[in-house]
């Protein structure tokens, strides 16, 4: 029996989102710990931020393997392992007294977070073939906005009990939540999937392509290059927002907005998490109707403009908070647009694995994050922000001028059949 509008797939979406919320702090909460760790050990921000890079690398570059395991064995087992590793990583951080120990914990956390992230996004793509952009966006929003719920509690716990206590308590809590969600995750059964969409903006392939076939196709590598460009700018801001606020002398300046008063950096982190989460289903939903490439173009242009304005007006604490929100609003959508486009192009059977391969672009981008600290030391934050804006403008142009024609050429050779000419599944 076909039950596309039943509650089963929405339950899967909810559990995937909750699991994503539980791993969000591993990336987005890290910036709160950099200062306290440096205050105790005096290793310098650049050396400490290597742990962030290691985390992102392991989180992204192992996702293809984790995706393969999900496609073969289902989501539950993979997420159980991920939950154990997620909890263990922050517990290890709470006892670490050397850089190698923090780096090792970053590896553990990266593997665990990648297992949860890749599984949750891939599962949403399989369950929601008719709303891929929206479903992938909602799922990814858990990772983008999840830490907004805990930024203030983590910061308060660091201030009152030290960063070690924050690592230990939140590590155990986050791991337990992931394990609970894992018990309810599963792949769709025959008859549970809705029909593919019929809109002009979201053409889908008529068969499932294997990972090796995807790696031999032009659209994959075009998306990969675009992903690297846009992710690089966003990760630079994610990792360096607190140090940037400190250098602009706005970090601890009280800012009042919407009836709330907080230090500028805390306010910015909270708003950024909300905007970074909201943008994913928002732009995903738009792409389901308007088309993936057109949506990419608009979002990437907005991101570039926001970064340039941040570069110009960051010394004003209120503007710093508002513009950082704009930057994250226009950046987070890559985590809904690229997985949805990937599944459109290559089908649902191996979409977790293929998107895992594409997601390694985030790992490539992470390699540039430590360079942003070095560049800021020699040329200032303005050079970092201008470079990030230019990357977004290049990606925006590539969406319409390179990716869209490449998909059209693929359609003409029957790699990706035209949406209006060949029935889709």
C-alpha positions as CSV (number, residue, x, y, z in Angstrom):
1,X,0.0,0.0,0.0
2,X,1.3,3.4,-1.0
3,X,1.4,5.8,2.0
4,X,3.3,8.8,0.8
5,X,1.5,11.2,3.1
6,X,1.5,8.9,6.2
7,X,3.2,9.6,9.4
8,X,6.0,7.1,9.0
9,X,8.4,9.2,6.9
10,X,7.7,12.3,9.1
11,X,8.8,10.3,12.1
12,X,12.0,9.4,10.3
13,X,12.5,13.1,9.6
14,X,12.0,14.1,13.2
15,X,14.4,11.5,14.6
16,X,17.0,12.5,12.0
17,X,16.7,16.2,13.0
18,X,17.0,15.4,16.7
19,X,20.2,13.4,16.1
20,X,21.6,16.2,14.1
21,X,20.8,18.7,16.9
22,X,22.8,16.4,19.2
23,X,26.0,16.6,17.1
24,X,25.8,20.3,16.2
25,X,28.0,21.4,19.1
26,X,30.9,19.4,17.9
27,X,31.3,21.9,15.1
28,X,29.4,25.1,16.0
29,X,30.2,25.1,19.7
30,X,33.9,24.6,19.3
31,X,34.7,28.3,19.0
32,X,33.5,28.8,22.6
33,X,36.3,26.5,23.9
34,X,39.2,27.9,21.9
35,X,39.8,30.9,24.2
36,X,39.6,29.0,27.5
37,X,41.8,26.2,26.2
38,X,44.4,28.8,25.1
39,X,44.1,30.6,28.4
40,X,45.1,27.5,30.3
41,X,47.8,26.0,28.0
42,X,48.9,29.1,25.9
43,X,49.3,27.1,22.7
44,X,47.9,29.8,20.5
45,X,44.6,29.9,18.5
46,X,46.2,28.6,15.3
47,X,47.5,25.4,16.9
48,X,44.2,24.8,18.8
49,X,42.2,25.4,15.6
50,X,44.0,22.5,14.0
51,X,41.7,20.3,16.1
52,X,38.7,21.9,14.3
53,X,40.3,21.2,10.9
54,X,40.9,17.6,11.9
55,X,37.4,17.2,13.1
56,X,36.0,18.6,9.8
57,X,38.3,16.4,7.7
58,X,37.4,13.2,9.5
59,X,33.7,14.2,9.6
60,X,33.6,14.7,5.8
61,X,36.2,12.4,4.2
62,X,34.9,9.2,5.9
63,X,31.2,9.9,5.0
64,X,31.5,7.9,1.7
65,X,32.4,4.8,3.7
66,X,29.7,5.4,6.3
67,X,27.3,6.1,3.5
68,X,28.1,2.8,1.8
69,X,27.5,1.0,5.1
70,X,24.1,2.8,5.4
71,X,23.1,1.9,1.9
72,X,24.0,-1.8,2.6
73,X,23.0,-2.3,6.2
74,X,20.5,0.4,7.0
75,X,20.8,3.5,9.1
76,X,20.3,2.1,12.7
77,X,23.6,0.3,13.2
78,X,25.7,3.2,11.7
79,X,24.0,5.8,14.0
80,X,24.5,3.7,17.1
81,X,28.2,3.6,16.5
82,X,28.1,7.3,15.7
83,X,26.4,8.1,19.0
84,X,29.1,6.2,21.0
85,X,31.9,8.1,19.2
86,X,30.2,11.5,19.6
87,X,29.9,11.1,23.3
88,X,33.4,9.7,23.7
89,X,35.0,12.6,21.8
90,X,34.0,15.3,24.2
91,X,34.6,13.1,27.2
92,X,38.2,12.7,25.9
93,X,38.4,16.5,25.4
94,X,37.5,17.0,29.1
95,X,40.6,15.1,30.2
96,X,43.0,16.2,27.4
97,X,46.1,18.1,28.5
98,X,48.1,18.1,25.3
99,X,47.5,19.1,21.7
100,X,47.8,15.5,20.4
101,X,45.1,14.5,22.8
102,X,42.7,17.2,21.5
103,X,43.6,16.1,18.0
104,X,42.8,12.5,18.7
105,X,39.5,13.4,20.3
106,X,38.7,15.4,17.1
107,X,39.2,12.3,15.0
108,X,36.8,10.3,17.2
109,X,34.2,13.1,17.1
110,X,34.6,13.6,13.4
111,X,34.0,9.9,12.6
112,X,31.0,9.9,14.9
113,X,29.5,13.1,13.6
114,X,30.0,12.1,10.0
115,X,28.2,8.8,10.6
116,X,25.2,10.6,12.0
117,X,25.2,13.5,9.5
118,X,25.6,11.3,6.4
119,X,22.9,8.8,7.6
120,X,20.3,11.4,8.5
121,X,20.7,13.4,5.3
122,X,20.8,10.3,3.1
123,X,17.7,8.8,4.9
124,X,15.7,12.0,4.3
125,X,16.6,11.9,0.6
126,X,15.3,8.4,0.3
127,X,12.1,9.0,2.2
128,X,11.2,12.3,0.5
129,X,11.7,11.9,-3.2
130,X,9.0,14.4,-3.8
131,X,10.4,17.1,-1.5
132,X,14.1,16.5,-1.5
133,X,15.3,20.1,-1.1
134,X,12.9,20.7,1.8
135,X,13.6,17.4,3.6
136,X,17.3,17.6,3.2
137,X,17.1,21.2,4.4
138,X,15.1,20.4,7.5
139,X,17.5,17.6,8.4
140,X,20.5,19.7,7.9
141,X,18.9,22.5,9.9
142,X,19.3,20.4,12.9
143,X,23.0,20.5,12.5
144,X,23.0,24.2,11.5
145,X,20.7,25.5,14.2
146,X,21.0,22.8,16.9
147,X,23.7,24.5,18.8
148,X,21.5,27.7,19.1
149,X,19.7,25.9,22.0
150,X,22.9,25.2,23.9
151,X,25.3,28.2,23.1
152,X,24.2,30.1,26.2
153,X,24.2,27.0,28.5
154,X,27.6,25.8,27.3
155,X,29.1,29.3,27.6
156,X,27.6,29.7,31.1
157,X,29.0,26.3,32.2
158,X,32.4,27.2,30.9
159,X,32.3,30.4,32.8
160,X,31.2,28.8,36.1
161,X,32.7,25.3,36.1
162,X,35.4,25.4,33.4
163,X,35.6,24.1,29.9
164,X,36.4,20.5,31.1
165,X,33.0,20.2,32.9
166,X,31.2,21.5,29.7
167,X,33.0,19.0,27.6
168,X,32.1,16.1,29.9
169,X,28.5,16.9,30.7
170,X,27.4,17.9,27.2
171,X,29.4,15.0,25.7
172,X,27.5,12.4,27.7
173,X,24.2,14.1,27.0
174,X,24.7,14.5,23.2
175,X,25.9,10.9,22.8
176,X,22.9,9.5,24.7
177,X,20.4,11.5,22.5
178,X,22.0,10.1,19.3
179,X,21.8,6.6,20.6
180,X,18.1,7.0,21.4
181,X,17.3,8.4,18.0
182,X,19.2,5.5,16.3
183,X,16.7,3.0,17.7
184,X,13.9,4.4,15.5
185,X,15.7,5.0,12.2
186,X,15.2,2.7,9.2
187,X,15.2,2.8,5.4
188,X,11.9,3.0,3.5
189,X,10.1,-0.2,2.5
190,X,8.4,-0.9,-0.8
191,X,5.2,1.1,-1.2
192,X,6.1,3.8,1.3
193,X,7.7,6.2,-1.2
194,X,5.8,9.0,-2.8
195,X,5.9,9.6,-6.5
196,X,8.6,11.8,-8.0
197,X,7.8,15.5,-8.6
198,X,6.6,16.8,-12.0
199,X,7.7,20.4,-11.7
200,X,10.1,21.7,-14.4
201,X,12.6,22.9,-11.8
202,X,13.5,19.5,-10.3
203,X,14.2,16.9,-13.1
204,X,15.2,13.5,-11.8
205,X,17.0,10.6,-13.4
206,X,15.1,7.4,-14.4
207,X,17.6,5.0,-12.8
208,X,20.0,4.7,-9.9
209,X,23.6,5.4,-10.7
210,X,26.4,3.7,-8.9
211,X,29.1,5.7,-7.2
212,X,31.7,4.9,-9.8
213,X,29.4,6.2,-12.5
214,X,28.8,9.4,-10.6
215,X,32.6,10.0,-10.3
216,X,33.0,9.7,-14.1
217,X,30.3,12.4,-14.8
218,X,30.9,16.2,-15.2
219,X,28.1,17.4,-13.0
220,X,29.6,15.7,-10.0
221,X,32.9,17.5,-10.3
222,X,31.3,20.8,-11.1
223,X,29.2,20.5,-7.9
224,X,32.3,19.5,-6.0
225,X,34.3,22.6,-7.0
226,X,31.3,24.8,-6.2
227,X,30.9,23.1,-2.8
228,X,34.5,23.8,-1.9
229,X,34.3,27.5,-2.9
230,X,31.2,28.2,-0.8
231,X,32.0,26.0,2.1
232,X,35.5,27.6,2.5
233,X,34.1,31.0,3.2
234,X,31.5,29.7,5.7
235,X,33.9,27.5,7.6
236,X,36.3,30.4,8.0
237,X,33.6,32.5,9.6
238,X,32.4,29.6,11.8
239,X,35.9,28.8,13.1
240,X,37.1,32.4,13.5
241,X,34.0,34.3,14.6
242,X,35.0,34.7,18.2
243,X,38.6,35.7,17.5
244,X,37.4,38.0,14.8
245,X,34.9,39.7,17.2
246,X,37.8,40.1,19.7
247,X,40.1,41.7,17.1
248,X,37.3,44.1,16.0
249,X,36.8,45.0,19.7
250,X,33.1,44.1,19.7
251,X,33.2,40.7,21.4
252,X,32.0,41.7,24.9
253,X,30.0,44.9,23.9
254,X,26.4,44.5,25.0
255,X,23.9,44.4,22.1
256,X,20.2,44.8,22.4
257,X,17.9,43.4,19.7
258,X,14.4,42.0,19.8
259,X,14.2,42.7,23.5
260,X,17.3,40.7,24.3
261,X,20.6,42.0,25.5
262,X,23.7,39.8,25.2
263,X,27.5,40.3,24.5
264,X,28.0,40.8,20.8
265,X,29.8,37.5,20.2
266,X,27.3,35.5,22.2
267,X,24.4,37.2,20.4
268,X,26.0,36.6,17.0
269,X,26.6,32.9,17.7
270,X,23.0,32.5,18.8
271,X,21.5,34.3,15.8
272,X,23.9,32.6,13.4
273,X,22.8,29.2,14.5
274,X,19.1,30.1,14.1
275,X,19.7,31.6,10.6
276,X,22.0,28.8,9.6
277,X,19.3,26.4,10.5
278,X,16.3,28.3,9.0
279,X,18.0,28.8,5.6
280,X,18.4,25.1,4.9
281,X,14.7,24.2,4.6
282,X,13.9,27.7,3.3
283,X,16.2,27.5,0.3
284,X,15.5,23.8,-0.1
285,X,11.8,24.4,-0.4
286,X,12.5,27.2,-2.9
287,X,14.7,24.9,-5.0
288,X,11.9,22.3,-5.1
289,X,9.9,24.8,-7.0
290,X,12.3,27.3,-8.7
291,X,15.1,24.9,-9.5
292,X,18.4,24.0,-7.9
293,X,20.8,26.2,-10.0
294,X,18.7,29.3,-9.8
295,X,18.4,29.0,-6.1
296,X,22.1,28.5,-5.8
297,X,22.8,31.6,-7.8
298,X,20.6,33.8,-5.6
299,X,21.9,32.4,-2.3
300,X,25.6,32.6,-3.2
301,X,25.3,36.2,-4.4
302,X,23.6,37.1,-1.1
303,X,26.4,35.4,0.8
304,X,29.1,37.3,-1.0
305,X,27.4,40.6,-0.5
306,X,26.9,39.8,3.2
307,X,30.5,39.0,3.7
308,X,31.6,42.2,2.0
309,X,29.3,44.3,4.2
310,X,30.6,42.5,7.2
311,X,34.2,43.3,6.2
312,X,33.2,47.0,5.9
313,X,31.1,47.4,9.1
314,X,32.3,44.7,11.5
315,X,33.6,47.3,14.0
316,X,30.0,48.3,14.9
317,X,28.7,45.6,17.4
318,X,25.1,45.8,16.3
319,X,25.9,45.6,12.6
320,X,28.4,42.8,13.4
321,X,25.6,40.7,14.9
322,X,23.1,41.4,12.1
323,X,25.5,40.9,9.2
324,X,26.9,37.7,10.7
325,X,23.3,36.4,10.7
326,X,23.0,37.4,7.0
327,X,26.2,35.6,6.2
328,X,25.1,32.4,7.9
329,X,21.6,32.6,6.4
330,X,23.1,32.6,2.9
331,X,25.7,30.0,3.6
332,X,23.9,27.1,5.3
333,X,21.7,26.3,2.3
334,X,24.6,24.4,0.6
335,X,23.7,21.5,2.9
336,X,20.2,21.2,1.4
337,X,20.8,22.3,-2.2
338,X,23.8,20.0,-3.0
339,X,22.4,16.8,-1.5
340,X,19.0,17.4,-3.2
341,X,20.7,18.1,-6.6
342,X,22.9,15.0,-6.1
343,X,19.9,12.8,-5.6
344,X,18.1,14.4,-8.5
345,X,21.0,13.6,-10.8
346,X,22.0,10.1,-9.6
347,X,18.9,8.5,-8.1
348,X,18.0,7.4,-4.6
349,X,19.5,3.9,-4.3
350,X,23.1,5.0,-3.7
351,X,22.4,8.6,-2.8
352,X,23.9,8.3,0.7
353,X,27.2,7.1,-0.7
354,X,27.3,9.5,-3.7
355,X,26.4,12.5,-1.5
356,X,29.0,11.3,0.9
357,X,31.6,11.5,-1.8
358,X,30.4,15.0,-2.7
359,X,30.4,16.0,1.0
360,X,34.2,15.4,1.2
361,X,34.4,18.9,-0.5
362,X,33.7,20.3,3.0
363,X,36.9,18.5,4.1
364,X,38.9,20.1,1.3
365,X,37.5,23.5,2.4
366,X,38.5,22.8,6.0
367,X,42.1,22.6,4.9
368,X,41.9,26.4,4.2
369,X,40.6,27.3,7.7
370,X,44.0,27.5,9.4
371,X,45.3,29.5,6.5
372,X,42.6,32.1,7.3
373,X,44.2,32.7,10.7
374,X,47.6,33.1,9.2
375,X,46.2,35.5,6.5
376,X,44.5,37.5,9.2
377,X,47.8,37.8,11.1
378,X,49.6,39.2,8.0
379,X,46.9,41.1,6.1
380,X,44.0,41.5,8.6
381,X,40.5,40.1,8.6
382,X,39.5,42.3,5.6
383,X,41.7,40.1,3.3
384,X,40.1,36.9,4.6
385,X,36.5,38.3,4.2
386,X,37.1,39.7,0.7
387,X,38.6,36.3,-0.4
388,X,35.6,34.5,1.0
389,X,33.2,36.8,-0.9
390,X,34.9,36.3,-4.2
391,X,34.6,32.5,-3.8
392,X,30.9,32.9,-3.4
393,X,30.6,35.1,-6.5
394,X,32.5,32.5,-8.6
395,X,30.3,29.7,-7.3
396,X,27.2,31.7,-8.1
397,X,28.3,32.3,-11.7
398,X,29.2,28.6,-12.1
399,X,25.7,27.5,-11.0
400,X,24.1,29.1,-14.0
401,X,26.9,29.2,-16.5
402,X,28.5,25.8,-15.9
403,X,26.4,23.4,-13.8
404,X,23.1,24.0,-15.5
405,X,24.5,23.5,-19.1
406,X,26.4,20.4,-17.9
407,X,23.1,18.9,-16.7
408,X,21.5,19.8,-19.9
409,X,24.3,18.1,-21.9
410,X,24.0,15.1,-19.7
411,X,20.2,15.0,-20.4
412,X,20.8,15.1,-24.2
413,X,23.1,12.1,-23.9
414,X,20.6,10.2,-21.8
415,X,22.7,10.3,-18.6
416,X,20.1,12.4,-17.0
417,X,16.9,12.2,-19.0
418,X,15.0,15.4,-19.6
419,X,12.2,15.8,-17.0
420,X,9.5,16.6,-19.5
421,X,10.4,14.0,-22.0
422,X,11.0,10.8,-20.0
423,X,9.0,9.5,-17.1
424,X,10.8,9.5,-13.8
425,X,10.9,7.2,-10.8
